[in-house]
Amino acid sequence: QVQLVESGGGLVQPGGSLRLSCVVLGSIYSPHNMGWYRQAPGKERELVAHIIIGGSTNYADSAKGRFTIFRDNAKNMVALQMNSLKPEDTAVYYCKANCFYGSRWSDYWGQGTQVTVSS
């Protein structure tokens, strides 16, 4: 069974920083694609940042210049460093990974971690 275990959310003031981490357990190989999504109240889940196994990344326009995604393939871990946080970054953040399990590749999601940006 594949599990994505997230950590690092919390309450931070505007302009502050947080680092989210996600460890993938149970995948037979390193995940192909890993990413962070977020969902604010009343809104649809949206992509924040994405990284493939070779290291190429892409970011939502709202994240460019403030957030950095990186991964450690040896640890099956992906992290999101978030700087210059704004109140509009408040959301539940979810980790997603494309993992090999049970003879096929499938997408798996973490349970979500709350990020609240408020003074």
MOTAJO-V196870 format. One record per pair of residues at least 4 apart in sequence whose ideal C-beta (glycine too) atoms are under 6 Angstrom apart, sorted by sequence separation. I is the first residue (numbers start at 1). GAP is how many residues later the second one is. D is the distance in whole Angstrom. If there is no record, write none. Layout:
i=(I/I)
gap=(GAP/GAP)
d=(D/D)
//
This chain:
i=(12/27/52/59/63/85/59/72/100/12/39/51/24/71/98/37/50/70/98/99/37/38/49/8/69/97/8/36/48/57/8/36/47/68/96/7/49/35/48/67/94/95/6/94/34/66/4/5/49/51/66/94/33/4/49/51/92/93/32/3/92/93/3/30/2/1/2/90/90/89/87/85/34/30/34/36/40/24/39/38/39/23/38/22/36/37/21/19/20/35/19/34/18/33/17/31/32/31/31/16/29/27/28/12/20/22/24/27/22/6/4/4/2/2/14/4/6/9/9/11/12/14/2/4/9/13/6)
gap=(4/4/4/4/4/4/5/5/5/6/6/6/7/7/7/8/8/9/9/9/10/10/10/11/11/11/12/12/12/12/13/13/13/13/13/14/14/15/15/15/15/15/16/16/17/17/18/18/18/18/18/18/19/20/20/20/20/20/21/22/22/22/23/23/24/25/25/26/27/28/30/32/37/43/44/44/51/52/52/53/53/54/55/56/57/57/58/60/60/61/62/63/64/65/66/66/66/67/68/69/71/72/72/73/73/73/73/73/88/89/91/93/97/99/103/104/104/104/105/105/105/105/106/106/106/106/107)
d=(4/6/5/4/4/5/5/5/5/5/4/5/6/5/6/5/5/6/5/5/6/5/5/5/5/6/4/4/5/6/5/5/6/4/5/5/6/4/5/5/6/4/5/6/6/5/6/5/6/5/5/5/5/6/4/5/4/5/5/5/5/5/6/6/4/5/5/5/5/5/5/5/6/5/4/5/4/4/6/4/5/5/5/5/6/5/5/6/4/5/5/5/5/4/5/4/5/5/5/5/5/4/5/6/6/3/5/6/6/5/5/6/5/5/6/6/4/3/5/5/6/6/5/4/5/5/5)
//
